[in-house]
């Protein structure tokens, strides 16, 4: 579904972050992007989201070049991106209200609308029923994250991009939302690409892990991790061995 070929990208007056970079993602896969600060993790997410564009090479989804944000791509930022003056229900409905103007393809007036009860379904599904009329400042970090997830899933995306979404949460809330995110993406056959700086989180979430190093990134290391998301996996020796391997590889790539 996603095909990045010979992609080069860099910011002005800086060396390129990516140079002749190649990467493929197929439907239903769960990826974690891992690497040291400044290696291009968030930039790669923005390239997939259509918020930045390569200097050369191509980034395609379903055979189409990414030339703008896709209506079928959901992006959840580290600060959740909630409107502080809107309630949980209003924030969840935000994307649908925007779609009323642009249509499901992001360009044309819509032929019909997603029923309003779809919003209520996701509010209940994400455990936000009692908080539906509260404002973001009245919510816990976990509730704000759930609101951001509900706002995205109500639009029925096929690609979910998340930029360090759980970094500010306590351990119990973080584990709960990680499991919820994985289960929802599996249920809806959504591609999940999550950026993280935490080795253990990458190993817990990514069935495939893309490890970036010191720029320019040309030949990223990909780790297969089929047991990610399984109950009890984080207590196994396989999990610990993978974390150790990832840590050693990160140190090696950072020193290059």
Secondary structure as the mmCIF struct_conf table of DSSP 4:
data_model
#
loop_
_struct_conf.conf_type_id
_struct_conf.id
_struct_conf.beg_label_comp_id
_struct_conf.beg_label_asym_id
_struct_conf.beg_label_seq_id
_struct_conf.end_label_comp_id
_struct_conf.end_label_asym_id
_struct_conf.end_label_seq_id
STRN STRN1 UNK A 2 UNK A 9
TURN_TY1_P TURN_TY1_P1 UNK A 12 UNK A 13
BEND BEND1 UNK A 14 UNK A 14
BEND BEND2 UNK A 17 UNK A 17
STRN STRN2 UNK A 18 UNK A 25
TURN_TY1_P TURN_TY1_P2 UNK A 27 UNK A 28
STRN STRN3 UNK A 30 UNK A 34
TURN_TY1_P TURN_TY1_P3 UNK A 37 UNK A 38
BEND BEND3 UNK A 39 UNK A 40
HELX_RH_AL_P HELX_RH_AL_P1 UNK A 41 UNK A 49
TURN_TY1_P TURN_TY1_P4 UNK A 50 UNK A 50
BEND BEND4 UNK A 51 UNK A 52
BEND BEND5 UNK A 55 UNK A 55
STRN STRN4 UNK A 56 UNK A 61
TURN_TY1_P TURN_TY1_P5 UNK A 62 UNK A 63
STRN STRN5 UNK A 64 UNK A 65
BEND BEND6 UNK A 68 UNK A 68
TURN_TY1_P TURN_TY1_P6 UNK A 71 UNK A 72
STRN STRN6 UNK A 73 UNK A 76
TURN_TY1_P TURN_TY1_P7 UNK A 78 UNK A 81
TURN_TY1_P TURN_TY1_P8 UNK A 84 UNK A 85
BEND BEND7 UNK A 86 UNK A 86
STRN STRN7 UNK A 87 UNK A 87
HELX_RH_AL_P HELX_RH_AL_P2 UNK A 88 UNK A 92
TURN_TY1_P TURN_TY1_P9 UNK A 93 UNK A 93
HELX_RH_AL_P HELX_RH_AL_P3 UNK A 94 UNK A 102
TURN_TY1_P TURN_TY1_P10 UNK A 104 UNK A 105
BEND BEND8 UNK A 106 UNK A 108
BEND BEND9 UNK A 111 UNK A 112
TURN_TY1_P TURN_TY1_P11 UNK A 116 UNK A 116
HELX_RH_AL_P HELX_RH_AL_P4 UNK A 117 UNK A 125
TURN_TY1_P TURN_TY1_P12 UNK A 126 UNK A 127
HELX_RH_3T_P HELX_RH_3T_P1 UNK A 129 UNK A 131
TURN_TY1_P TURN_TY1_P13 UNK A 132 UNK A 133
STRN STRN8 UNK A 135 UNK A 135
HELX_RH_3T_P HELX_RH_3T_P2 UNK A 136 UNK A 138
BEND BEND10 UNK A 139 UNK A 139
HELX_RH_AL_P HELX_RH_AL_P5 UNK A 141 UNK A 153
TURN_TY1_P TURN_TY1_P14 UNK A 154 UNK A 155
BEND BEND11 UNK A 158 UNK A 158
STRN STRN9 UNK A 159 UNK A 163
BEND BEND12 UNK A 164 UNK A 164
TURN_TY1_P TURN_TY1_P15 UNK A 165 UNK A 168
BEND BEND13 UNK A 169 UNK A 169
HELX_RH_AL_P HELX_RH_AL_P6 UNK A 171 UNK A 188
TURN_TY1_P TURN_TY1_P16 UNK A 189 UNK A 189
STRN STRN10 UNK A 191 UNK A 196
BEND BEND14 UNK A 197 UNK A 197
HELX_RH_AL_P HELX_RH_AL_P7 UNK A 199 UNK A 205
BEND BEND15 UNK A 207 UNK A 207
STRN STRN11 UNK A 208 UNK A 211
BEND BEND16 UNK A 214 UNK A 216
STRN STRN12 UNK A 217 UNK A 217
BEND BEND17 UNK A 218 UNK A 219
STRN STRN13 UNK A 221 UNK A 224
TURN_TY1_P TURN_TY1_P17 UNK A 226 UNK A 229
TURN_TY1_P TURN_TY1_P18 UNK A 231 UNK A 232
HELX_RH_3T_P HELX_RH_3T_P3 UNK A 233 UNK A 235
BEND BEND18 UNK A 236 UNK A 236
HELX_RH_AL_P HELX_RH_AL_P8 UNK A 237 UNK A 255
#
